[in-house]
Amino acid sequence: MTVEVRDAKRKLPAERHGELLAKAVAISQAEGLSAVTLRRVATDLGVTPGLVSHYFSAAEQLIAAAFRTAAVADLAEARTRVEAVQSPTAKIDALMNYVLDDVSEEASALWLDAWSLGRRNPTLAAEATALTEDWLDFIGDVVSEGVGSGDFSVPDVAVAARRLLILIDGLGAQKVIRDAPTDEIKHIARSYVSSELGLDAR
């Protein structure tokens, strides 16, 4: 009977792909998406650039994949925080606390990179657009639930969701660019959310 023994340096395709992508994500989170290159990933992992290009044909593709991986994880964490509470008002509070807390600054910086680099990277731009729609759907579901329960007074759920995401993006950018205090950012958010969802009229 012949037993095949895999070389310790050789990895299964899925395992290798995951390793390369994980390294790209780590680089993007530490230094920004612009630092992600085929050569940099190869150097950090001690492999050849040719091996990286076997899985990712160009740096643009690798950058887009790294962004999507990190951004999907961020959205999943936001969902987890929101689903951990019951009332629509508590869910909106949990969402705002997560996306505007200090822990979210890394995600905000990643999105800033994606919007900037996406101007010349169509693959990255497409990923950012798709994930924006995912965020809009997520926020819209929370708003819709609040409207249905009578907690929120909103004439157009889709418009409210878009405005809230713009608020989140704008305040997140302020935290990254000018190191705005978290308490100040959250105060602005609470005031706007109360107005947008009709909470201050109750």
Secondary structure, 3 states (H helix, E strand, C coil): CCCCCCCCCCCCHHHHHHHHHHHHHHHHHHHCHHHCCHHHHHHHHCCCHHHHHHHCCCHHHHHHHHHHHHHHHHHHHHHHHHHCCCCHHHHHHHHHHHHCCHHHHHHHHHHHHHHHHCCCCHHHHHHHHHHHHHHHHHHHHHHHHHHHHCCCCCCCHHHHHHHHHHHHHHHHHHHHHHCCCHHHHHHHHHHHHHHHCCHHHC
